Amino acid sequence: MGGDPSVVEGPPDRSADVLLRDGTTVHLRPIREDDAAGIVAMHSRFSDRTRYLRYFSPYPRIPERDLHRFVTVDHHDREAFVVVAGERILAVGRFDRLGPGATDAEVAFVVEDAHQGRGIGPVLLEHLAEAARREGISRFVAEVLPSNATMLRVFADFGYLVQRQYADGVVHLSFPIAPTEASLRVQWGREHLTEARSIARLLAPTGIAVYGASATGQGIGAAILGHLRDGGFTGHLVPVHPSAAVVGGLPAYPTAVAAGVPLDLAVVAVPPEAVPGVVADAAGAGLHGLVVVSAGFAESGPSGAAAERELIRAAHAAGMRVVGPNCLGVANTDERVRLNATLAPRLPSPGRVGFFSQSGVLGVALLAEAERRGLGLSSFVSAGNRADVSGNDLLQYWQDDPGTDVILLYLETFGNPRKFARLARRIGRTKPVVALASSNRPPAPDAPVQPRSDPVPAGPDASAMTALYAQSGVIRVETVAELFDVGVLLAQQPLPAGRRIGIVGNSTALADLAAIACHAYGLTVATGYPRNVEPQATAHDFADALADAAIDPAVDALLVHFAPPLPGQLVGEDADFTSAVASVALAGDRPTVATFPVGRPPAGVPSYPSVEEAVRALARMTGYADWLRAPMGELPELAGVDADAARTALTDGGAGAAERLLAAYGIAVVPSTVAESVEAAVEAARLRGYPVVLKAAREGLRHRLDLGAVRLGLADDNAVRRAYREIAEPFGARVLVQSMVPPGVACVVEAVEDRVFGPVVGFGLGGVATELLGDRAWRAAPLTDRDAAALIDGPRAAPLLHGYRGADPVDRAALADLLQRVGRLVDEQPRVRSLRLNPVLARPDGVAVLHAEIALGPSIIRPDTGPRRL
């Protein structure tokens, strides 16, 4: 087992910026002793009813002794959090362990009257439960007055199994705080609501304050102000200027509040050093969000990164969300809004596609390309440095946006990949998500460097990344052109019912190229196709052939290719092929794509310069349709899993810790003994019982039959002595002695912490050739039953598992069970940075794990685990 299994870790940072029900932000942090004055001030703002419901008495003031206890905690037996907006404390929550070493703790919280109903109580309970679990507490108890219906509802609606008892005029509640499916559904539902509302306030503001628009009309700020004005923004538009009375033909004001009109959004295009003043002014006017076009932040170096962190801190403290900095802006084509707060001179054409771009530099070009392709947008967000608002936030918003049917994402990096995968799996069931995302992934944080002598891939390669996206229902594309190819197709055409493609056209050469492309992308040319009309055929003849294909039950999608006739060959209606194609395609219920190398493409039908591009777009759409039709996988119950024993193995470390960790998840490794001399090897073999196996003990050699580092089927002492000498001379005196097990198909199971998807599980067959070629299938952990089945069938060498050339098929159920146990282990144990089982022998009667390697690191808080936070 690599790494230090007894790493001593300090308490995690428990502070967080969180979103409330109305979409505004607040800060949650552990209480401090210097919060005493703030606690007293909050208490003074409580109504008599709030005091009585919390303390069961009038409690008009907090005695000094109680105040000291309130603000003094040890973060282990006693923890307390405050929720603050700026410097003002809005709420406090705490737990107190019920005795030394107890696993129960009493929980309580109170929210200032003016801020009740904003969702602060549930957020406090989430963070208190997470902190308590980390300190070994498994159950909360609470006492609530029967008249406190709001507090009773907070506990009842949380998804925990709450037990109630009524005694002495008080309701006594008790509930385990381990996350459950129900509690996670509740938490994620609240997350969706808050994040969607926060974005809605940015994309449909009642008024906008523009900072940085010059009175001369020069510069970025003036350009954006002009785009907002000329684009027909329907709300209030206020230039904020320190001295000018008129900017861009509009009345200007020295501060946002001086305008005296409702404002929600600030567009910021001032130098970076002036941004803090803008944030303060916007906060004073009660704005809800900032679009920071200004550059000079994290992209410029360490000092800019520090300024960016301070920008986000100040904005969140004031309840505001931030798009950017260093972004292109935001747009909303809804006629009721007409928002063009971007550097693009024209508002995008209205449509039903939501478009998120991380890049600010490419933003204008992307909008121009969408316009050229006729791709109408519902809304557009360029996040720039993505210091706050991210693609995940937009997914939450677009999920329920009635004006959006398709989602396009241009992603340069990931902030919270596990959350992205979770959201995409949910949203993709109703709206397709297309992502252009880099396959270049830096190593995970604190990932250990493991020197190896065998060429093992460090994680998923580019092709495996596409499969990982597909696991979540995301259509991953490789280029900007392909992003639009697929986006236009999804926006304009229905999904196919299958993979059979009908090819119709007037060029044999194009038909052959289309058929070859279908095969390359895993599509099937429908029976009886390609169908070619004569080159001299009229538009009517062409339309008749298309009409027949459009109602052919053997066709799931239609590809039309057209080579224009010779000049003067056809005239009038006989030459109007674009209308013929459009009329048939728009009347049908199957997706249709066209290749028109020259001339005007048919309106409403996605047209591509080449048949290869058309087929590729169809293949992406078809893969998504397949994912929709496939049953959703289930996370199975795995017998024999003991998470407590796993944590003990990680904490205690020492010899055999890897085996104990694996055993805690029901993964048995065939035992072996280390020997460093020939006589020790013989003694170990006798204890194991003949026949035995001898292996070189060095990592990377324990499965290398091809190098002579392994000797099988040793039946007696002499055979062991001879094998020891043959191994020790080239590979060293240290060997492993292991019981001989029945032969099987050698497989490799591994898991790594991927920067994009978090823990991922890989599967492949053993052997130098398959390892050299990187023949691995990968899926994100934890694994459903369908994920495990896809892993087994994923490698190109998978037929060897199915009974290749008369061999008996292996036990797929046992192999799937092993993969699911590995997936659960790496998902639940964030200290495990990598895990490798090699070889695993798969047989008709089960599997045998012959060797395991595990590398550890300090525990990390993985994104999308634990309570809600920004």
PyMOL commands that set and color helices and strands:
alter all, ss='L'
color gray80, all
select helices_A, chain A and resi 33-45+48-55+64-71+113-115+120-134+149-156+181-203+220-230+257-259+272-284+298-300+302-317+363-373+391-400+417-427+462-471+480-492+508-520+539-550+572-575+577-587+611-629+643-652+657-664+678-688+705-707+717-731+768-772+785-793+798-801+804-806+812-828
alter helices_A, ss='H'
color red, helices_A
select strands_A, chain A and resi 16-19+25-30+78-85+88-97+104-111+139-144+163-167+170-176+207-211+236-240+246-247+250-251+265-268+289-292+321-323+329-332+339-342+350-357+377-382+406-411+433-437+474-477+500-505+524-525+531-532+557-561+592-595+607-608+672-675+692-696+710-714+735-739+745-754+758-765+777-780+832-843+846-849+852-856
alter strands_A, ss='S'
color yellow, strands_A
deselect
rebuild
show_as cartoon
